[in-house]
Amino acid sequence: MSPVPRQKEFFARSTPTPGTVFVNDRVCVQTEEEQRVVFVHGIIFSHYPIEDRTAEAYAMVTLFETGYADQNDIARCFGYSARTLRRYQERLKAGGLSALARPEGRPAGSPSGRKKNHERNQTILRLKAKVMSNRWMAGRLVLSEKTVRKSLRRLGWKSDPERDLPFLPKADSQAKQAPVSPSKLIETPPSAAEQPPDKMPQRQTGSTAKSFDTNPLDRSMDRLLAAIGLLDDALPVFAPTRSLPRAGVLLAIPALVASGLLATAEKIYGSLGPAFYGLRTTVVAYVLLALLRIPRPETLKEYSPGELGRIVGLDRMPEMKTLRRKLARLASLKGSYRLGREVARQRIAKRGKVLGFLYIDGHVRAYHGKHKVPKAYVTRMHLAAPATTDYWVNDQRGDPLFVVTADANAAMTRMLTPVLREVRELLGPHRHSTVVFDRGGWSPKLFRELLAMGFDILTYRKGRTRHIAEKRFTRHKAKLDGRPVEYLLHDQPVRFLKGKLRLRQVTRLTETGHQTPIVTSRWDLRAIVVAHRMFERWRQENFFKYLREEYLIDALADYQVEPDDPTRSIPNPARKAAVHEVYAARVHLRKLRESYGATAIDYIHGSTSTDRDFEIAEEKIRIEIDKAANHIKKLKARRDSLPARVTVADAQKGQEMVKLSTERKHLTNVLKMVAYQTESDLVELIRPHYSRVEDEGHTFIQMALQDTADIEPAEDQLRITLAPLSSPHRSRVLEALCETLNNTNTLFPGTRLQMRYVVASSCLEAKSGQVTDNPCQEF
């Protein structure tokens, strides 16, 4: 039998001519010589010369607005960006076709660059005359070093050999110094660069160090000393300033010094090496910026570095890149965990009374980057997502004590033991404390270990419990932490681990009839105290919310990753997929059985016409049920053959095994924790003077830290005059706070200036950040 000949195509596919570009399956563009044609479904849509940019812009906009092609496809084929296409669309809508025609040359009304370049060249010459390096000028003028070098060559600059020695100026040198800051100076003293050589000592450290700059607003000499390796940290030099915004943050200096953070950081890190912004400046700046709600270096771009710098006694606050480099340098020294432990040890020594109850909970930080990291359940998002879990330990007031980052999002049952080992080292071997945590740490075996370590437990009971008759509950009333408390409670002993572990269960009955069982090992406390301390766990949840919104605790500190442990055990992803297959097969079997039951019911009620029809339908469904049951048996056998847990190396073969870097993030967590502790300490200082401290304490302190103030440095004092607050009673509370802080006799870090705080009654208004030698009349 001869094969059937293949039928020819009616419409053979045509080969595209050279110069044809397909936008999509409907639109194509053909370019030939100096002409361009746009086809839509093979019909000419537009025809114009290549040089006619106006016609091309109109064609692109029309294609997009008629819906023939997407703007990204149009921009790609015509060689434009999608933003340019949107700009053309806006021009056509605003001014018609005439707006698409762009005139030659510079747009009307735009400033010429000649004047700007002339001013920039004069600035480069002036700075070069002051023996500034090309790199320093490039950073100051936001240019590249190559641009500065070319500008000097074009301007004919020639280096003077004697000017290369800044420490040996000519005796008759009378170079006039121009102030760097835009603030108004009453009298500009000569800079250290103009002092004679005998006043230029060698590198000094410790208490003998001093600044060589007499003008607080021009720290050129200290920056030069840092550049040549003779300065580890610029000392604060304050300028008399009126109405300096955010200078109220200096109220936090006594609490910051009392926390021991600066001394501990110097003990652990030593020094950052020769730098203008050294270790002390970096730590003080980061904590004060966090208190000013500038919790990330990237946010510094929105604030004036000059105004922020005057708060800490510098001409400029370290900007974004500088602060990020300093944090990276500190993170490379791997000392953040030691820093956190030492700060916690000092806080425990000073505030032991509030450590009778310790609250432990995990905070999950969701990750939205490109790396594949372990997942964790994010409660506020109600889903499992890539994340990192930090476990925080808080005292009974809700203030943080220290933080630990969990390895691969370990559960609380695995993290409680190592965390409490560190707590035991901090508390000492003989001090008892009650650990409060939620149901995530429920494990009777773990409870026995914690009791052996010398800790009492307090947590919610997990799982189903026997319902208690409502008539067995009794009403308890008390005044705890200054607030009246009232609960309906039932108290009883319970046993676990086959009677080996005896604990106490206090159950609360709510108005809706819900019963909340609480388990504890504290038999000496009243039932109402047990319930109150358990429900006070929400202080820690409020702390997490406050830190997330005010201090951006969830934000990434860097984008670095580090290798994950290849031997770490994780749930087998293959077994997880097999479990899902078994579940889906069981759902299918259940539906088949429901169908079988529905068929039988139809037969009983007479809906089926004959017995033969019922038998056929029954046989068909029974065969499908048998197949589904056999399929489930095979899936179960395959599931059981797979191990429950495997190593990371086996689960991620051929993939990058990484986890988020923890050192820099932990360092910023510790610094933000100290900032929160400082804010909380200030709240406690105003508690006797402010009746609404429970509701508005943190709001009041935040408002005081953002307050405008005058700065007046004296010979041995640094006087801070704060502007009155929004109401008289708030100003009186601020006066009481200033009096309390004055009694601490705190010295500003890096100086011998004693902090003195005053609230102005009526001061003359001044321009923001204006520098003057005539401060507020309070002085």
C-alpha positions in Angstrom: 0.0 0.0 0.0 1.5 3.3 -1.1 1.9 6.0 1.6 -0.5 8.9 1.5 1.2 12.0 0.1 1.6 14.9 2.6 -0.7 17.8 2.0 1.0 21.1 1.3 0.4 24.1 3.6 -2.1 26.6 2.3 -0.3 29.5 3.9 3.4 28.9 4.1 5.3 30.8 6.8 7.1 33.8 5.3 10.7 34.4 6.2 11.1 37.8 7.9 13.1 40.3 5.9 16.3 41.6 7.3 15.8 44.6 9.6 12.5 43.3 11.0 12.0 43.3 14.8 9.0 41.6 16.4 7.5 43.5 19.3 5.0 40.7 20.0 2.9 38.3 17.9 0.8 41.3 16.6 3.3 44.1 16.1 6.6 44.2 14.2 8.9 47.0 13.1 10.8 46.9 9.8 13.7 49.3 9.1 15.1 49.7 5.6 17.7 52.3 4.6 16.4 55.6 6.1 12.8 54.6 6.6 10.9 52.7 9.3 7.5 51.0 9.1 5.4 49.7 12.0 3.0 46.8 11.1 0.0 45.7 13.2 -1.4 42.3 12.0 0.4 42.9 8.8 -1.2 46.3 8.1 0.9 49.4 8.0 0.3 51.3 11.3 3.0 54.0 11.0 5.6 55.1 8.5 8.3 57.7 9.2 12.0 58.6 8.6 14.4 57.3 11.2 15.6 60.9 11.9 12.0 62.0 12.8 12.1 61.4 16.6 8.7 63.1 17.0 6.9 60.7 14.7 8.7 57.7 16.4 7.6 59.0 19.9 4.0 59.4 18.7 4.0 55.9 17.2 5.3 54.3 20.4 2.7 56.2 22.6 -0.1 55.2 20.1 0.9 51.6 20.2 0.8 51.5 24.0 -2.5 53.5 24.4 -4.3 51.4 21.8 -3.3 48.2 23.6 -1.4 46.5 20.8 1.8 46.1 22.9 3.1 46.4 26.4 5.3 49.5 27.3 8.3 47.3 28.2 8.2 45.5 24.9 7.8 48.7 23.0 10.7 50.4 24.8 12.9 47.4 24.3 12.3 47.1 20.6 12.7 50.8 19.9 15.8 51.2 22.0 14.3 53.3 24.8 13.5 52.9 28.5 10.0 52.4 29.8 10.5 55.7 31.8 11.2 57.5 28.5 8.0 56.1 27.0 6.0 57.3 30.0 7.6 60.7 29.7 6.5 60.9 26.0 3.0 59.9 27.0 2.8 62.7 29.6 4.1 65.2 27.1 1.6 64.2 24.5 -1.2 64.4 27.0 -0.1 67.8 28.3 0.8 69.7 25.1 -0.1 67.6 22.1 2.2 66.7 19.2 4.2 69.9 19.6 5.3 68.9 23.0 6.9 65.7 21.6 9.3 67.8 19.4 12.3 68.5 21.6 14.2 71.6 20.6 18.0 71.6 20.0 20.3 72.7 22.8 19.7 73.2 26.5 16.1 73.4 27.6 14.8 76.9 28.2 15.0 78.1 31.8 17.7 75.6 32.9 20.8 77.1 34.6 24.0 77.1 32.7 26.8 74.9 34.0 29.6 77.5 33.4 28.8 79.5 36.5 28.6 76.3 38.5 31.9 75.0 37.2 33.6 78.4 37.8 32.4 78.3 41.5 33.6 74.7 41.8 37.0 75.5 40.4 37.4 78.4 42.8 36.5 76.2 45.7 39.1 73.6 44.5 41.8 76.2 44.3 41.0 77.6 47.7 41.1 74.2 49.4 44.3 73.2 47.6 45.9 76.4 48.8 45.1 75.2 52.3 47.1 72.0 51.6 44.1 69.8 51.3 44.5 66.4 49.6 42.8 65.6 46.4 40.9 62.7 48.0 39.7 64.9 50.8 38.5 67.6 48.4 36.8 64.9 46.3 34.9 63.6 49.3 34.0 67.1 50.4 32.7 68.3 47.0 31.1 64.9 46.1 33.4 64.4 43.1 35.8 61.7 42.0 39.5 62.1 42.7 40.1 62.0 39.0 37.8 65.0 38.4 39.7 67.0 41.0 43.1 66.1 39.6 42.0 67.1 36.0 40.5 70.4 37.3 43.8 71.3 39.0 45.8 70.4 35.8 43.4 72.5 33.6 43.6 75.5 36.0 47.4 75.3 35.9 48.0 74.5 39.6 51.6 73.9 40.6 52.5 72.5 44.0 54.7 74.5 46.3 57.3 72.3 47.9 57.2 74.2 51.1 53.4 73.8 51.3 53.8 70.0 51.5 54.9 70.5 55.1 51.8 71.5 57.1 53.7 71.2 60.4 56.3 73.8 59.2 54.5 76.9 58.0 56.3 80.1 57.3 56.7 82.5 60.2 55.0 85.3 58.2 52.2 83.1 57.0 49.0 85.0 57.5 46.5 82.8 55.6 43.0 83.8 56.4 40.8 80.9 57.5 37.3 80.7 56.0 34.7 79.0 58.3 33.4 75.7 57.0 30.1 75.8 58.7 27.3 78.0 57.3 26.5 79.1 60.9 27.2 82.7 62.0 30.3 83.1 64.2 30.8 86.0 66.4 34.6 85.5 66.4 36.5 82.9 64.4 39.7 81.9 66.2 42.7 80.8 64.2 42.9 77.1 63.2 45.6 74.8 64.5 47.1 74.7 61.1 48.3 78.3 61.6 49.9 77.7 65.0 53.7 77.7 65.2 55.6 74.4 65.1 56.4 74.3 68.8 52.6 73.9 69.5 52.3 70.8 67.3 53.0 67.8 69.7 53.3 64.2 68.8 50.5 61.7 69.1 48.8 61.6 72.5 46.4 59.1 74.0 44.4 58.7 77.1 43.6 61.5 79.4 46.4 63.6 78.1 44.9 63.8 74.6 43.5 67.1 73.4 42.2 68.7 70.2 44.5 70.9 68.1 41.5 72.7 66.6 40.5 75.8 68.4 37.5 76.4 66.0 34.8 73.9 66.9 33.3 74.3 63.4 36.6 73.5 61.5 38.2 70.3 62.6 40.6 70.2 59.7 43.7 69.7 61.9 42.2 66.7 63.7 41.2 65.2 60.4 44.7 65.7 59.1 46.2 64.1 62.2 43.8 61.1 61.8 44.8 60.8 58.1 48.5 60.5 58.9 47.9 58.1 61.8 48.4 60.4 64.8 44.8 60.4 66.1 42.5 57.5 67.2 39.4 59.5 68.0 38.5 63.1 67.7 37.8 64.7 71.0 34.5 66.6 71.4 34.9 70.4 71.1 31.5 72.2 71.5 30.6 75.5 70.0 28.2 78.0 71.7 25.0 77.4 69.9 21.4 78.7 70.2 18.2 76.8 69.4 20.0 73.7 68.2 17.4 71.2 67.0 17.3 67.7 68.7 19.9 68.8 71.3 17.6 67.5 74.0 19.0 64.1 73.2 21.9 65.1 75.4 19.6 64.2 78.4 20.5 60.6 77.6 24.2 61.1 78.3 24.1 60.3 82.1 22.1 57.1 81.6 24.4 56.1 78.7 27.5 56.6 80.7 26.0 54.8 83.7 25.2 51.7 81.5 28.9 51.0 81.1 28.7 50.6 77.4 31.5 52.9 76.5 34.0 51.4 79.0 33.0 47.9 78.0 33.4 48.6 74.3 36.8 50.1 74.9 37.8 47.0 76.9 36.6 44.6 74.2 37.4 46.4 71.0 40.3 48.6 72.1 40.5 51.0 69.2 39.4 51.2 65.6 42.9 52.4 64.6 43.8 55.9 63.4 40.5 57.6 62.6 38.6 60.9 63.1 35.5 59.0 64.1 36.9 56.5 66.5 35.3 53.9 68.8 33.8 56.3 71.4 32.4 58.6 68.8 30.9 55.7 66.8 29.2 54.2 69.8 27.9 57.5 71.2 26.7 58.6 67.8 24.8 55.4 67.0 23.0 55.3 70.4 22.0 58.9 70.3 20.8 58.6 66.7 18.7 55.6 67.7 17.1 57.7 70.5 16.4 60.4 67.9 14.6 57.8 65.8 17.4 57.7 63.2 17.9 53.9 63.7 19.7 53.1 60.4 22.7 54.8 58.8 20.7 55.1 55.5 18.3 57.5 57.3 21.1 60.0 57.9 20.7 61.3 54.3 17.5 63.1 55.5 19.3 65.2 58.2 21.8 67.9 58.3 25.2 66.4 59.4 26.4 69.8 60.7 23.5 70.2 63.1 23.8 66.6 64.3 27.5 66.9 64.7 27.3 69.9 67.0 25.3 67.8 69.4 28.3 65.5 70.0 30.9 68.2 69.8 32.0 67.6 66.2 31.8 69.7 63.0 29.9 66.9 61.3 28.1 63.8 62.3 29.5 60.7 60.6 27.4 60.2 57.5 25.9 57.0 56.0 28.9 55.4 54.4 31.2 56.3 57.2 28.9 54.9 59.9 28.4 51.7 57.9 32.2 51.2 57.5 32.6 51.7 61.3 30.0 49.1 62.0 31.5 46.7 59.5 34.9 47.3 61.2 33.5 46.5 64.6 31.7 43.4 63.3 34.9 42.1 61.8 36.4 42.0 65.4 33.7 39.5 66.5 33.1 41.0 69.9 29.3 41.7 69.9 28.3 38.7 72.0 30.9 39.6 74.7 29.7 43.2 74.6 26.1 42.1 75.1 27.1 39.8 78.0 29.2 42.4 79.8 26.5 45.1 79.5 23.9 42.6 80.8 26.2 41.7 83.8 26.6 45.3 84.7 22.8 45.9 84.5 22.1 42.9 86.7 24.5 44.2 89.3 22.7 47.5 89.4 19.1 46.3 89.0 18.9 43.0 90.8 15.5 43.7 92.3 13.6 43.4 89.0 15.1 40.1 88.0 12.9 37.9 90.2 10.9 37.1 87.0 12.6 36.8 83.6 10.5 36.7 80.4 11.9 34.8 77.4 10.4 34.8 74.0 11.5 34.6 70.3 11.2 37.4 67.8 11.0 36.4 64.2 12.6 38.7 61.6 11.2 38.0 58.1 13.8 38.0 55.3 12.8 39.1 51.8 16.1 38.8 50.0 17.4 36.5 47.2 19.3 34.0 49.4 17.7 30.7 50.4 17.7 30.7 54.2 15.8 28.6 56.8 12.1 29.3 57.3 10.2 30.2 60.4 6.6 30.8 61.2 5.9 34.6 61.3 2.9 35.0 63.6 1.9 38.5 62.5 1.9 37.3 58.8 0.3 33.9 59.6 2.6 32.0 57.3 6.0 30.3 57.3 8.6 32.5 55.5 12.4 32.8 55.3 13.4 34.4 58.6 15.8 34.6 61.5 14.8 34.2 65.1 16.2 36.2 68.0 15.5 35.2 71.6 15.2 38.1 74.0 15.4 38.0 77.8 13.5 40.8 79.6 13.1 41.6 83.2 9.7 41.9 85.0 9.4 45.6 83.9 9.7 44.5 80.2 13.2 46.0 79.7 15.6 43.9 77.7 18.5 42.2 79.4 20.3 40.5 76.5 19.5 38.8 73.1 20.7 35.6 71.5 20.3 34.7 67.8 19.0 31.2 67.3 20.8 28.8 65.1 18.6 28.0 62.1 15.4 29.2 63.8 15.7 26.6 66.6 12.5 26.1 68.6 12.1 27.5 72.1 12.3 24.0 73.6 15.9 23.8 72.2 16.9 27.3 73.0 15.7 27.6 76.6 18.5 25.5 78.0 21.5 27.3 76.4 19.9 30.7 77.0 19.3 30.0 80.7 22.9 28.7 81.0 24.1 32.1 80.1 21.5 33.6 82.5 22.9 31.4 85.3 26.4 32.6 84.6 25.2 36.2 84.8 23.1 35.8 87.9 25.5 33.6 89.9 25.1 30.1 91.2 22.9 30.8 94.2 20.3 33.3 92.9 16.9 31.9 92.1 14.6 33.4 89.4 11.4 32.4 87.8 11.4 32.0 84.0 8.2 33.0 82.2 7.5 31.8 78.6 4.6 30.9 76.3 3.4 27.5 75.1 6.2 27.3 72.6 8.5 26.1 75.4 6.1 23.5 76.8 7.9 20.2 77.6 7.7 18.4 81.0 11.1 16.9 80.4 12.5 20.3 79.8 10.8 21.6 83.0 12.7 19.0 85.0 16.0 20.2 83.5 15.2 23.8 84.3 14.3 23.0 87.9 17.6 21.2 88.3 19.4 24.3 87.0 17.9 26.3 89.9 15.1 28.1 87.9 11.4 28.1 88.6 9.0 28.0 85.7 5.8 29.8 84.8 4.0 29.1 81.5 0.7 28.3 79.9 -0.4 24.6 79.8 -0.4 23.2 76.3 -2.9 20.7 74.9 -6.3 19.6 76.0 -7.2 19.8 79.7 -10.1 18.7 81.9 -12.9 21.2 82.1 -13.4 22.7 85.6 -16.8 23.5 86.8 -17.4 27.2 87.1 -18.7 26.9 90.7 -15.2 25.9 91.8 -13.7 29.2 90.8 -13.2 31.9 93.4 -12.8 35.6 93.0 -9.3 37.1 93.9 -8.6 40.8 94.3 -5.3 42.6 94.9 -3.3 45.7 94.0 -0.1 44.7 92.1 2.4 47.1 90.6 0.2 50.0 91.6 -2.9 48.7 89.7 -6.0 46.9 91.0 -6.2 43.3 89.7 -9.2 41.0 89.8 -9.5 37.4 88.5 -11.7 34.3 88.8 -9.2 31.5 89.7 -9.0 27.8 90.5 -5.8 26.4 92.2 -4.9 22.7 92.1 -1.8 20.4 91.9 -1.0 18.5 88.7 1.5 15.7 87.9 3.5 14.9 84.7 6.0 12.3 83.5 3.9 9.4 85.2 3.8 11.2 88.5 7.5 12.1 88.7 7.0 15.8 88.2 4.6 17.6 90.5 3.6 21.2 89.6 0.9 23.7 90.4 -1.9 24.7 88.0 -3.8 28.0 88.3 -6.7 28.3 86.0 -8.4 31.6 85.1 -12.1 31.8 84.1 -13.0 34.8 81.8 -16.3 36.5 81.4 -16.9 34.5 78.2 -16.4 31.2 80.0 -12.9 30.5 78.5 -10.5 28.7 80.9 -6.8 29.5 80.7 -4.6 27.0 82.6 -1.2 28.2 83.9 1.4 25.8 85.2 4.2 26.9 87.6 6.6 25.5 90.1 6.1 28.4 92.6 4.1 27.1 95.5 4.9 30.1 97.7 3.1 32.7 95.6 -0.6 33.6 95.8 -2.7 32.4 92.9 -3.5 36.0 91.8 0.2 36.8 91.7 0.9 33.8 89.6 -1.9 34.8 87.1 -0.8 38.4 87.1 2.9 37.6 86.3 1.9 35.2 83.5 -0.4 37.8 81.9 2.4 40.4 82.2 4.2 38.5 79.5 2.4 40.9 77.1 4.9 43.5 78.2 7.5 41.6 76.1 5.1 41.5 73.1 4.6 45.3 73.4 8.4 45.6 73.7 8.8 43.8 70.4 6.2 46.0 68.7 7.8 49.2 70.1 11.3 48.1 68.9 10.0 47.1 65.5 8.3 50.4 64.9 10.5 52.9 66.7 14.0 51.3 66.3 13.5 49.2 63.1 14.7 46.1 64.8 13.6 44.0 61.9 15.7 45.9 59.3 18.8 44.2 57.9 22.1 45.6 59.2 24.0 44.3 56.1 23.5 42.0 53.1 26.3 39.6 54.1 25.9 35.8 54.3 28.0 33.2 55.9 28.3 29.4 55.2 25.8 27.2 56.9 26.8 24.1 58.8 26.5 21.2 56.2 26.1 18.6 59.0 23.1 20.4 60.5 20.0 18.2 60.7 16.8 19.4 59.1 13.5 17.8 58.2 13.7 15.8 55.1 12.1 17.7 52.2 11.5 14.5 50.2 9.6 13.0 53.1 7.6 16.2 53.5 6.6 16.0 49.8 5.7 12.3 50.3 3.5 13.2 53.3 1.6 15.8 51.2 1.1 13.1 48.5 -0.4 10.7 51.1 -2.7 13.5 52.4 -3.9 14.3 48.8 -4.5 10.6 48.2 -6.6 10.3 51.4 -8.7 13.3 50.4 -9.4 11.7 47.0 -10.3 8.4 48.7 -12.7 10.2 51.1 -14.4 11.9 48.1 -14.9 8.5 46.4 -16.4 7.0 49.5 -18.8 10.0 49.8 -19.8 9.4 46.2 -20.4 5.7 46.9 -22.6 6.6 49.9 -24.5 9.1 47.8 -25.1 6.5 45.1 -26.5 4.1 47.7 -28.8 6.7 49.2 -30.2 7.5 45.7 -30.9 3.8 45.3 -32.7 3.6 48.6 -34.9 6.6 47.9 -35.7 5.3 44.4 -33.8 7.9 42.4 -32.0 5.1 40.5 -34.2 3.7 37.7 -33.2 0.0 37.9 -31.1 -2.4 40.0 -28.8 -2.9 37.0 -28.0 0.8 36.9 -27.1 0.8 40.6 -24.9 -2.3 40.3 -23.0 -0.7 37.4 -22.5 2.6 39.2 -21.6 0.7 42.4 -19.0 -1.5 40.7 -17.4 1.4 39.0 -17.0 3.4 42.2 -15.8 0.3 44.1 -13.0 -0.3 41.6 -11.9 3.3 41.9 -11.9 3.0 45.7 -9.7 -0.1 45.5 -7.3 1.6 43.2 -7.1 4.6 45.6 -6.5 2.4 48.6 -3.7 0.5 46.9 -2.2 3.8 45.8 -2.2 5.0 49.4 -0.5 1.8 50.6 2.3 2.4 48.0 2.7 6.0 49.0 2.8 5.1 52.7 5.5 2.5 52.0 7.5 5.1 50.1 7.1 7.7 52.9 8.2 5.2 55.6 11.3 4.3 53.6 12.5 8.0 53.7 14.4 9.2 56.8 12.6 11.8 58.8 15.7 14.1 59.0 18.7 14.6 56.8 21.7 16.9 56.8 21.7 20.3 55.0 24.3 18.9 52.5 22.0 16.0 51.5 19.0 18.2 51.2 20.6 21.0 49.2 22.8 19.1 46.8 24.2 21.5 44.2 22.8 24.6 46.0 24.5 27.3 48.0 24.3 26.5 51.7 24.3 29.9 53.5 22.7 31.7 56.4 22.4 35.4 57.2 25.4 37.0 58.8 24.7 37.5 62.5 27.7 39.5 63.9 26.8 43.0 62.6 23.1 42.5 63.3 23.8 41.4 66.8 26.0 44.4 67.4 23.3 46.8 66.2 20.8 44.9 68.4 23.0 45.4 71.5 23.4 49.1 70.7 19.6 49.6 70.2 19.0 47.6 73.3 21.2 50.0 75.3 19.3 52.9 73.7 16.0 51.4 74.8 17.4 50.8 78.3 18.5 54.5 78.4 15.0 55.6 77.4 13.5 53.3 80.0 15.8 54.6 82.8 14.7 58.2 82.0 11.1 57.1 82.2 11.8 55.7 85.7 13.3 59.0 86.7 10.2 61.0 85.9 7.8 58.4 87.5 7.5 60.3 90.9 6.8 63.5 89.1 4.4 62.4 86.2 1.1 60.8 87.1 0.5 59.4 83.6 3.9 57.8 83.3 2.4 54.3 82.5 0.5 55.7 79.5 2.7 58.5 78.3 6.1 58.0 79.8 7.9 56.9 76.7 6.1 59.6 74.6 7.2 62.3 77.1 10.8 61.2 77.0 10.8 61.0 73.2 9.4 64.5 73.1 12.1 65.7 75.5 14.9 64.1 73.5 13.7 65.8 70.3 13.5 69.2 72.1 15.5 72.2 70.9 18.2 73.4 73.3 21.1 76.0 73.6 24.6 74.7 74.2 27.1 76.8 76.2 30.5 75.2 76.9 32.4 76.7 79.9 35.8 75.9 81.3 34.6 72.8 83.2 30.9 72.6 82.4 28.7 71.9 79.4 25.4 73.8 80.0 22.3 72.7 78.1 19.3 75.0 78.2 16.2 73.2 77.0 13.2 74.9 75.5 10.0 74.6 77.4 7.6 71.8 76.4 4.1 72.1 75.1 2.4 72.6 78.5 3.5 74.0 81.9 3.1 70.7 83.8 5.3 68.9 81.2 7.9 71.7 81.6 7.9 71.2 85.4 8.5 67.4 84.9 11.4 68.2 82.6 12.8 70.6 85.2 12.6 67.8 87.8 14.4 65.4 85.4 17.1 68.0 84.8 17.7 68.4 88.5 18.0 64.6 89.0 20.4 64.4 86.1 22.5 67.3 87.5 23.0 65.3 90.7 24.8 62.6 88.8 27.7 65.0 88.0 28.2 63.2 84.7 31.1 64.1 82.4 30.5 64.2 78.7 32.4 61.2 77.1 35.9 62.2 76.0 35.9 65.5 77.9 36.2 66.9 81.4 33.0 68.9 80.9 30.3 68.3 83.6 26.8 68.1 82.2 24.4 70.8 83.5 20.8 70.9 82.4 18.4 73.9 82.7 14.9 74.5 81.3 14.5 78.0 79.9 11.7 80.1 81.2 11.7 82.7 78.4 14.6 82.9 75.9 15.0 85.0 72.8 14.2 83.1 69.7 17.1 82.4 67.4 17.6 80.9 64.0 17.9 77.2 64.0 21.5 76.1 64.7 22.8 79.7 65.0 26.2 79.9 66.8 26.8 82.8 69.2 28.8 83.8 72.1 25.7 85.4 73.7 23.6 82.4 74.8 20.2 82.3 76.7 19.8 84.7 79.6 19.5 81.8 81.9 23.3 81.8 82.0 
